[in-house]
């Protein structure tokens, strides 16, 4: 019997029993539904692990497989089919009848297929439509038919887990928790499938000394499918900073068991009590100064592209991130597999959630970005590890933001939309340059930062009112606001000296490569010392975690092999210099 790839529960933020993993071998075809091939889901056809490994672009691809509903299995139940992500548009049929459609390549969606199935064997068919359109939020996926510069092989079709879930007639759809560290309480909101009045009981617990301790209870009365309440955490017997709050040093997670009393439906979820804010030029975590040591992480694997090859691979990347001295990661141009954020929550890794970019400015691109950015924020709201949202990077998709009011207004609109959906996190509106002063901090990209030109940061006022690297720090009419924290959110990107890869393709990197470990250290150590000791920066983000295809700026190879000893990198990136 073939082993199911990615067999772990795919939605760790909202767990319930009664599910079936549909990963594994599906029938597959290009262009027309003739199903003349086999593919291993959830890996895209461009990847090695899919069993196809064909990088040719196809507008349409088709999938088909059978699944079995047990006899009597649908009595007083609903059946949902869930897709972790399908790039870019999906149409889903069950037993030849349309179950639903979805647009957007980065986030999960579901269809209720109760009325389309019968006891015994059933068939699900999926059509995925993808293109080279620059109006799609595509992130680092190339639109030229080949990978180039720092853009890589695209992903088409199913690229995250597909699964079935059996539910009662009335069930809990989603829960949302808003921590208030200063008041030692958390707002609780819950959404249910029933429009009739229903009550959800919520029990919040935390693990202490190997035992589960009940912290608070709440009864949420739902009307028209929505209810809200509050957890109040009595500080009697709780050492707040050590036992309750979430931080990299103590990643405490508050588990919540939800029960819909009318149907008995149960779901287990969690959140973290943590506060991210800024004041006096500093970023604060739980009201204490936080210095962020981030790594830029593209989230690509040689054998599986955007799809993590295993749950262990996700955890390994986070373990390596910590082992090199970083306390967080900026997931660059990728909305990651849900289990990445789960492991970051558990391991205490800070995360910046970044929206994959479009590469044109049009009404279609604006709608697509706004739609997926909204879904991103709403679906990942409960993850304590995510502390910053990045809706736009380096003016990608808004190439005239420097001077055009319309593009500036769009970026500001993203900022205020996200801020209204989530007032608990910080936002970098246009990370890198041509920024807008509405943002919560100043984020600088400077790959021309070398040991012999560090003095350009002596006069920060002059720098922030002018250009960094080669683009203006702020858009016309905007500027640095006194007291905003300043971070160096991309720098380094130091490539080692490889001329061509095995296929004869030239490698790509920033401003020349180094030829030895000594040359690497001579270049990096003085820069990091300035960033950490000058008092001018609240954090940094080094480029990058791994090599990706032709881009060789990683601290690790694409196979996750360190280019320098981990102990050496740890000393550099924590400030305990060599």
C-alpha positions in Angstrom: 0.0 0.0 0.0 1.4 3.4 -1.0 2.3 5.7 1.9 0.2 8.9 1.9 2.4 12.0 1.6 1.9 14.7 4.1 -0.3 12.5 6.3 -0.4 14.8 9.4 -3.6 16.8 10.3 -3.5 19.8 7.9 -5.2 22.4 10.0 -3.6 22.5 13.4 -5.3 25.8 14.4 -8.7 24.2 14.4 -8.7 20.4 15.1 -11.6 18.0 15.2 -12.0 14.3 14.6 -13.7 12.6 11.7 -11.4 13.4 8.8 -9.9 11.6 5.8 -6.7 12.6 4.0 -7.1 12.5 0.2 -3.4 13.0 -0.6 -1.7 10.4 -2.7 -2.1 9.2 -6.3 -4.7 10.9 -8.4 -5.4 10.6 -12.1 -4.1 13.7 -14.0 -3.8 15.3 -17.4 -2.7 18.5 -19.1 -5.1 20.7 -21.1 -8.1 18.3 -21.4 -9.8 15.9 -18.9 -8.4 12.7 -20.5 -6.6 11.6 -17.3 -3.7 9.8 -19.1 -1.2 10.3 -16.2 -0.8 9.8 -12.5 0.3 12.5 -10.1 1.2 12.5 -6.4 -0.9 15.1 -4.5 -0.2 17.5 -2.9 2.9 18.2 -5.1 2.5 20.3 -8.2 3.3 18.8 -11.6 6.4 21.0 -12.0 8.0 19.3 -8.9 10.1 16.1 -8.7 7.9 14.6 -5.9 4.8 14.9 -8.1 6.1 12.1 -10.3 5.8 14.2 -13.4 8.5 17.0 -13.1 7.5 18.9 -16.2 8.2 22.7 -16.1 6.2 23.4 -19.2 3.4 26.0 -18.6 -0.2 24.7 -19.1 -3.3 26.9 -18.7 -5.5 24.0 -17.5 -4.7 20.8 -15.6 -7.2 18.2 -14.4 -7.3 15.8 -11.4 -9.5 12.9 -10.5 -9.8 10.3 -7.8 -12.3 8.2 -6.0 -13.2 8.2 -2.3 -15.6 6.0 -0.3 -18.4 7.1 2.0 -19.2 4.4 4.6 -22.7 2.9 4.5 -24.9 5.1 6.6 -22.0 7.5 7.1 -24.0 10.6 6.1 -26.9 10.1 8.5 -27.4 13.5 10.3 -24.0 14.6 9.1 -22.4 17.1 6.7 -19.4 16.3 4.5 -16.9 19.0 3.6 -14.0 18.8 1.1 -11.1 21.0 2.0 -8.2 22.2 -0.2 -5.2 23.6 1.5 -4.3 25.6 -1.7 -4.8 25.4 -5.5 -3.0 27.8 -7.8 -4.7 29.7 -9.3 -8.4 29.0 -10.0 -10.2 25.8 -9.1 -13.4 24.2 -10.2 -14.5 21.1 -8.3 -17.0 18.5 -9.3 -18.3 15.6 -7.2 -20.0 12.7 -9.1 -20.2 15.0 -12.1 -22.0 17.9 -10.3 -20.3 21.2 -9.6 -19.4 21.6 -6.0 -17.9 25.1 -6.3 -15.3 27.4 -7.6 -12.5 29.3 -6.0 -10.0 31.9 -7.1 -6.7 32.6 -5.4 -3.6 30.4 -5.3 -2.4 30.8 -1.7 -5.1 30.0 0.8 -7.5 27.2 1.9 -11.1 26.8 0.7 -13.9 24.3 1.3 -17.1 23.1 -0.2 -20.1 21.3 1.4 -20.6 18.2 -0.7 -23.3 16.5 1.4 -25.9 16.6 -1.2 -23.6 15.4 -4.0 -22.4 12.1 -2.4 -23.9 8.7 -1.8 -22.9 5.7 0.3 -20.1 3.8 -1.3 -17.8 5.0 -4.1 -17.7 8.7 -5.2 -15.5 10.6 -7.6 -14.0 14.1 -7.2 -12.7 16.0 -10.2 -10.7 19.2 -10.1 -9.8 21.6 -12.9 -7.1 24.1 -12.0 -6.4 27.1 -14.2 -3.2 29.0 -14.0 -1.4 31.5 -16.3 1.5 33.9 -16.5 -0.8 36.8 -15.7 1.0 39.5 -13.6 -2.4 40.4 -12.1 -2.2 37.2 -10.0 -0.6 37.4 -6.6 2.3 35.1 -7.6 5.1 36.1 -5.3 8.4 34.5 -6.5 6.8 32.4 -9.3 8.2 33.4 -12.7 5.9 34.7 -15.4 8.4 34.4 -18.2 8.3 30.7 -18.8 11.6 30.2 -17.1 13.2 31.1 -13.8 15.4 34.2 -13.8 17.0 36.6 -11.4 15.4 35.9 -8.0 12.2 34.4 -9.5 11.7 30.7 -9.6 9.7 27.8 -11.2 6.0 28.5 -10.9 3.5 26.2 -9.1 0.2 25.2 -10.9 -2.7 23.3 -9.4 -3.0 21.5 -6.1 -0.1 22.2 -3.8 -1.4 21.6 -0.3 -3.3 18.8 1.4 -6.8 17.8 0.2 -9.0 16.2 2.8 -12.6 15.3 3.8 -14.2 16.3 7.1 -17.4 14.8 8.6 -19.5 17.3 10.6 -22.8 17.3 12.5 -25.7 19.2 11.0 -24.9 22.2 13.1 -21.2 22.8 13.6 -18.6 25.4 14.7 -17.0 27.1 11.7 -14.3 29.3 13.1 -13.1 31.0 16.3 -11.1 34.1 16.8 -9.2 35.3 19.9 -7.9 38.8 20.6 -5.4 39.0 23.4 -5.3 42.0 25.7 -2.1 41.6 27.8 -2.6 44.8 29.7 -6.0 43.8 31.0 -5.0 40.1 31.3 -8.0 39.0 29.2 -8.8 37.9 25.7 -11.8 38.6 23.5 -13.4 35.5 22.0 -15.6 35.3 18.9 -17.1 32.2 17.3 -18.9 31.5 14.1 -21.4 28.6 13.7 -23.3 27.1 10.8 -26.7 27.5 12.3 -28.8 30.8 12.1 -30.9 29.7 15.0 -29.7 30.7 18.5 -27.0 28.4 19.8 -24.5 28.3 22.6 -20.8 27.5 22.4 -18.9 26.7 25.6 -15.3 27.6 25.6 -12.7 26.3 28.1 -9.2 27.8 28.0 -6.4 25.7 29.4 -2.6 25.9 29.6 0.0 23.3 30.3 1.9 23.8 33.5 4.4 21.3 35.0 3.2 18.6 32.7 -0.5 19.1 33.7 -3.4 20.9 32.0 -4.7 23.7 34.1 -8.1 25.4 33.4 -7.5 29.2 33.1 -11.0 30.5 32.2 -14.4 29.5 30.8 -16.9 31.4 28.6 -20.4 30.8 27.3 -20.8 32.4 23.9 -24.5 32.8 22.8 -24.6 32.8 19.0 -27.3 34.6 17.1 -27.4 34.5 13.3 -24.3 32.4 13.3 -22.1 34.7 15.5 -21.3 35.1 19.1 -18.8 36.8 21.3 -17.5 36.8 24.8 -14.4 37.2 26.9 -11.8 35.2 28.8 -10.7 36.8 32.0 -7.5 35.4 33.4 -7.3 35.7 37.2 -3.7 36.4 38.1 -4.1 34.5 41.4 -1.5 31.8 41.2 -0.4 32.7 37.7 3.1 34.2 37.2 1.9 36.3 34.2 5.2 36.7 32.4 6.4 33.2 32.8 3.3 31.1 32.7 0.8 32.9 30.6 2.3 35.2 28.0 3.7 34.0 24.6 7.3 35.0 23.7 10.3 33.5 21.9 11.7 32.5 25.3 8.4 31.1 26.6 6.1 30.2 23.8 3.1 29.5 26.0 0.0 28.5 24.1 -3.5 28.7 25.5 -5.6 25.7 24.3 -9.3 26.2 23.9 -11.9 23.4 23.7 -15.1 24.6 22.0 -18.4 22.7 22.2 -21.6 23.5 20.4 -24.1 22.4 23.0 -27.0 21.9 20.6 -25.2 19.3 18.4 -22.2 18.2 20.5 -19.7 19.4 17.8 -16.3 19.9 19.3 -13.1 21.6 18.0 -9.8 22.2 19.6 -7.9 25.4 18.9 -5.4 27.7 20.5 -4.0 31.2 20.7 -1.2 33.1 22.5 -1.3 36.0 24.9 1.1 38.5 23.4 1.2 42.1 22.6 3.2 43.7 19.8 3.5 47.5 19.8 6.0 50.4 19.3 6.9 53.5 21.3 9.8 55.9 21.6 11.6 54.4 18.5 11.4 50.8 19.8 9.3 47.8 19.0 7.9 46.2 22.1 6.8 42.6 22.8 4.6 42.4 25.9 5.7 45.9 26.7 9.4 45.0 26.7 12.0 46.2 24.0 12.3 43.6 21.3 15.3 43.4 18.9 14.3 41.3 15.9 17.0 39.0 14.3 15.1 37.8 11.2 16.1 35.6 8.3 14.5 36.1 4.9 12.9 32.7 4.1 11.6 32.0 0.6 10.1 28.6 1.5 11.2 26.6 -1.5 12.5 23.0 -1.6 14.4 21.4 -4.5 12.2 18.3 -4.7 8.8 19.9 -4.0 9.1 23.7 -4.8 6.5 25.6 -2.7 5.1 22.5 -1.0 7.1 21.4 2.1 8.0 17.8 1.4 7.2 16.8 5.0 6.2 18.1 8.4 9.7 17.2 9.5 11.1 19.5 6.8 9.1 22.4 8.1 10.3 21.8 11.6 13.9 21.4 10.4 13.9 24.8 8.7 12.7 26.4 12.0 15.3 24.5 14.0 18.1 25.7 11.7 16.7 29.3 11.9 17.1 29.2 15.6 20.5 27.4 15.5 21.9 30.2 13.4 21.0 32.8 16.0 17.8 34.2 14.5 14.7 34.7 16.6 12.3 35.0 13.6 11.7 34.8 9.9 10.2 37.0 7.2 8.4 34.5 5.0 9.2 36.3 1.7 6.5 36.5 -0.9 4.8 33.3 0.3 1.8 32.4 2.4 3.2 29.3 4.1 1.7 25.9 4.8 -0.5 26.1 8.0 1.8 23.8 9.8 4.7 26.2 9.4 2.9 28.7 11.5 1.9 26.0 14.0 5.5 25.0 14.6 6.6 28.6 14.8 3.9 29.1 17.5 5.2 26.1 19.4 8.9 26.9 19.0 8.7 30.6 19.7 9.8 31.9 16.3 8.7 35.4 15.3 7.1 35.6 11.8 6.4 38.3 9.4 3.4 37.4 7.1 4.0 38.8 3.7 1.5 39.0 0.8 2.8 37.5 -2.5 3.0 40.3 -5.1 1.3 41.0 -8.4 3.5 42.6 -11.0 1.2 45.0 -12.7 -1.1 47.7 -11.4 -4.6 47.2 -12.7 -8.2 47.0 -11.2 -7.9 43.2 -11.5 -4.5 43.1 -9.6 -5.9 45.4 -6.9 -9.0 43.2 -6.4 -6.9 40.0 -6.3 -4.4 41.4 -3.8 -7.1 42.9 -1.5 -9.1 39.7 -1.6 -6.2 37.4 -0.7 -4.6 39.7 1.8 -8.0 39.9 3.6 -8.3 36.1 3.6 -4.7 35.8 4.9 -5.3 38.0 7.9 -8.6 36.5 8.8 -7.5 32.9 8.5 -4.2 33.3 10.4 -5.4 35.7 13.0 -4.9 33.4 16.0 -1.2 32.6 15.4 0.8 34.4 18.1 4.1 33.9 16.1 2.9 36.3 13.4 3.7 39.8 14.6 3.9 41.9 11.4 2.0 42.0 8.1 3.7 43.1 4.8 1.1 43.9 2.1 3.6 45.3 -0.4 7.3 44.7 -1.0 9.7 47.0 -2.9 7.0 48.6 -4.9 6.2 45.3 -6.7 2.8 45.7 -8.3 2.9 49.5 -7.6 5.9 50.4 -9.6 4.9 54.1 -9.8 4.1 54.5 -6.1 6.9 57.1 -5.8 4.9 59.8 -7.4 1.4 58.5 -8.4 -1.3 59.3 -5.9 -3.5 56.4 -7.1 -0.9 53.8 -6.3 -0.1 55.4 -3.0 -3.8 55.4 -2.1 -4.0 51.7 -2.9 -1.1 50.9 -0.6 -2.6 53.0 2.1 -5.9 51.3 1.6 -4.3 48.0 2.1 -2.7 49.3 5.3 -6.0 50.6 6.8 -8.0 47.6 5.7 -5.6 45.2 7.4 -5.4 47.5 10.4 -9.2 47.5 10.7 -9.2 43.6 10.5 -6.3 43.2 12.9 -5.3 46.1 15.2 -3.1 43.8 17.2 -0.1 43.6 14.8 2.3 46.0 13.1 2.3 46.6 9.3 5.1 47.5 6.9 3.2 49.1 4.0 5.8 49.0 1.2 8.8 47.2 2.7 12.2 48.4 1.5 11.8 51.8 -0.1 9.3 54.4 -1.5 7.5 53.9 1.8 4.5 55.7 3.1 4.6 57.5 6.4 1.3 55.9 7.5 3.3 52.6 8.2 4.1 51.5 11.7 7.9 51.6 11.2 10.6 52.4 8.7 11.9 49.3 6.8 15.1 49.7 4.8 16.6 47.4 2.1 20.3 48.0 1.4 22.3 45.3 -0.4 25.0 47.9 -1.1 25.9 47.9 2.6 29.6 47.0 2.9 32.2 47.5 5.7 33.7 50.4 3.9 30.5 52.5 3.6 28.9 52.0 7.0 29.4 55.6 7.7 26.5 56.5 5.5 24.3 55.6 8.4 25.9 58.2 10.7 23.4 60.8 9.5 20.1 59.0 9.7 18.0 62.1 9.0 19.8 62.7 5.7 19.5 59.1 4.7 15.8 58.8 5.5 15.0 62.0 3.6 17.0 60.7 0.5 17.8 57.4 -1.0 18.9 54.0 0.3 20.8 51.7 -2.1 19.2 53.2 -5.3 15.6 54.1 -4.5 14.1 56.9 -2.3 13.3 55.9 1.3 9.9 57.5 1.1 7.3 58.3 -1.6 6.9 61.9 -2.7 4.9 63.8 -0.1 5.7 61.3 2.6 8.5 61.0 5.1 9.9 59.5 8.2 7.8 60.3 11.3 9.9 61.0 14.4 9.9 58.1 16.8 9.2 55.4 14.3 11.3 52.3 14.8 13.8 51.7 12.0 14.7 48.2 10.8 17.1 46.9 8.2 14.7 44.4 6.6 16.9 43.2 3.7 20.7 43.2 3.5 23.6 40.9 3.0 22.6 38.3 0.4 26.2 37.3 0.2 26.8 34.7 -2.5 29.5 32.2 -2.6 31.6 32.0 -5.7 29.8 29.5 -8.0 30.0 30.4 -11.7 27.5 28.0 -13.2 25.3 25.1 -12.0 25.3 21.6 -13.3 22.9 22.4 -16.1 25.2 25.2 -17.3 23.0 28.0 -16.0 24.6 31.1 -14.5 24.1 31.6 -10.8 22.6 34.9 -9.5 23.5 37.0 -6.5 23.9 40.5 -5.2 27.0 42.7 -6.0 29.6 40.0 -6.4 30.4 36.8 -4.6 32.9 35.8 -1.9 35.5 33.0 -2.5 36.2 31.9 1.0 34.8 31.7 4.5 37.2 34.4 5.6 36.0 36.8 2.9 32.4 36.1 3.9 33.2 36.9 7.6 35.2 40.0 6.8 32.3 41.3 4.9 29.4 40.4 7.2 30.8 40.8 10.7 31.3 44.6 10.6 27.9 45.1 9.1 26.1 43.1 11.8 28.1 44.8 14.5 26.9 48.2 13.3 23.3 47.0 13.0 23.2 45.6 16.5 25.4 48.1 18.4 24.8 51.5 16.8 21.4 52.0 18.5 20.0 53.1 15.2 18.1 49.9 14.4 15.4 47.8 16.1 16.2 44.7 14.2 17.4 43.3 10.9 16.4 40.6 8.3 19.3 38.9 6.6 19.0 37.6 3.0 18.5 34.6 3.1 17.9 31.1 4.7 18.7 28.9 1.7 19.8 29.0 -1.9 16.9 28.8 -4.3 17.6 27.4 -7.8 19.9 30.0 -9.5 19.9 32.3 -6.5 22.9 31.4 -4.3 22.6 33.9 -1.4 21.6 31.3 1.2 23.3 30.6 4.5 22.3 27.0 3.6 22.3 25.2 0.3 18.9 24.3 -1.2 19.5 20.8 0.4 19.7 22.6 3.8 23.5 22.1 4.3 25.2 25.0 6.1 27.9 26.8 4.1 29.6 27.8 7.4 29.5 26.2 10.8 26.2 26.8 12.6 28.2 27.9 15.7 30.0 30.6 13.7 26.7 31.9 12.3 25.1 31.9 15.7 27.8 34.1 17.1 27.5 36.6 14.2 23.7 36.9 14.3 23.3 37.1 18.1 26.0 39.7 18.5 28.5 37.5 20.3 31.1 38.4 17.6 34.0 36.3 16.6 
